[in-house]
Amino acid sequence: MTVAGLSAKSITGIAGFDEITGGGLPQGRTTLLVGGPGSGKTIFSVQFLAHGATACNEPGIFVAFEEAPKRIVANLRSFGWGLDELQRKKLYFMDAQPMPDLIQSGNFDLGGLLAALEAKAKEMGARRIVFDAMDVLLALLPDEATRKREMHRLHQWLLDHELTALITAKAGEGEAGSPAEQPFGFMQFMVDCSVILNHRMNISVSQRNLRVLKYRGCSFNEDESPFVIGKNGFDVALAHSRADSKVSFERVSSGVKRLDTMLGGGYYRGASVLITGFPGTAKTTLSGTFAEAACRRGERTMFVSFDSDGSEVIRNLTSVGIQLARFVKSGILRMVSARTITGSAETLLVRIKSLVKEHDARCLVIDPVSALSKAGNELTAHAVAERLIDWSKSTGITLVCTSLLDEVSGPSTNASPLQVSTMADTWIHLNYLVQAGERNRGMSIIKSRGTSHSNQVRELILSDDGVTLADIYTADGEVLMGTLRWQKESAERFANEVAEVAGKLKRVSLDAEEAVLEVRAKSLKTELIAKQVEKALLVRTTASRKRELSGGRSRIRELRGADVAKAVRKRSGHESSS
Amino acid sequence: MSRVPKFKFRLYVAGNTENSLQALSNLTALCEKHLANRYELELVDVFRDPGRALTDRIFMTPTLVKLTPAPIQQIVGTLAQTSALMQAFGLGNLAI
């Protein structure tokens, strides 16, 4: 008989568990599953069998020592594993409950059980087997030596048949004690893999944890992992999702135009956006604009509201011009009131995840995410929020969550109670500015990874027409908002008008002056020409007079009859100069 | 001596294992001593007939089933403690 190598693994189909163990339970080996009452042992083991039968073509046998198989099947039917269908061929429930009035007399062994199993396993070609509530059987065995002997016999039989086995056993109250002290302690040393399920109450909120205690020949996640029993069975939470998320450069609108501009184009697709603020700072409104914009683009969106019902949110958003009702009608938007989801933060996360999956949403709003840390969840809420962001990133969902800040902490003492702020890609902070008897909303981008973003505080204005951002004024080092800003704005507008009119006036008068000057220049020019003409006239008259004079003289000389040659030369010189 | 009804037994054994052999010999001895000619014994070997173990829900061997007189009773083990067995069969007054 060959011994299956430990590297081979049987996938359990349990979300998260296969990741923790690197592929499932050791194939052909035995695993011990220990947990208190109601910790989910039966669900875990039936899911393991159902998955094997459905997905891996590995028929399985369920040996029930404690509960009637009929009741088990009825209880687990709601998980939708198709147990009724599987029972026809690939899944067999063996009712091995000991008769309540069983009389013991002397030693006995499990020969009958093994013979029966042998026959059944052969008949259906079983590869997986579960012994549920082995402690019930062990309690029947008279002493420790017999228990050990019979368990070893069973274990050997399982190994010989290369069955992947899961043995469940109840843990007592002293679960923290060493495994050797337990009645099945020796089994811990016998099996190849051991898993512990815990169910604790933390301030009346239930917390379930799973821990792999040992796994021979295999590395595994040694931490306690929270898990929930959800709609489809077990869901073990992983501290970090392994899937590398694709980084997108695509931008999605925040639904407020100016905010998009401030962010350099909007949020990144698949980013996690955190909107913090005190109560009433329009966090919901800002997430509402995002949801509306997403729906307008035709992207399936889910809006999870912790504070109020979906219809209330829609009504309230309508008052600021955000119309979501039609998208709900068309089915593109799903409103979820998380008030109706009770339970731990883990449960909420799982519920949100499955709802998102169901709705096939690309954009998700959680309002507010700080609701995760309500009473009893403080310890886990941070990890849950972290996984929420991890998960949304790995699935490429653009996540907008709001977070309430209490008045005491404020943004200066740093951020939201869950410290989501450090994980979020974009962090928008909303606050009030109380001034001159008014309370106005201010918005600033505290961070936005990978995008250039405005450093400006803007005033967030809610009106019937929607959400707008307005510049704020600083005057003498003070920020002005609301009425003061309006006053300042109108004052400035008035000043502008005055300046404009004054400018016009000035221009007109300048035009006039210019015209006057032009006219004057023209008349001067005319005067100049007149003067020039006058001057030329003067020159001419002077010259002709000279000529006349000299001509007169030469004429006189001629007449007198002396100096002829000299007079001719002088005359020619005069002509050339005129 | 009161009238004692007839006893019908079925003993499930696992081949020739020690426990099974012991149970068989203990039972035969008891019956021969107290129920001579007033008992029937059917022997089922679950190794040879595992289907029977499955349908009859016999998981521990050896198992003795007392079919009559009512009520039906199951006794597991080597049937070593004779007095306890006699008590269970309602034969306490016959115990030695």
Interface residues (C-beta under 8 A of the other chain):
Chain A: M94 D95 A96 P98 M99 D101 L102 I103 Q104 S105 G106 N107 F108 D109 L110 G111 G112 L113 A115 A116 E118 A119 K120 L140
Chain B: Y12 A14 G15 T17 N19 S20 Q22 A23 N26 V46 F47 P50 G51 A53 L54 R57 I58 F59 M60 T61 P62 T63 Q73 Q74 I75 V76 G77 T78 L79 A80 Q81 A84 L85 A88
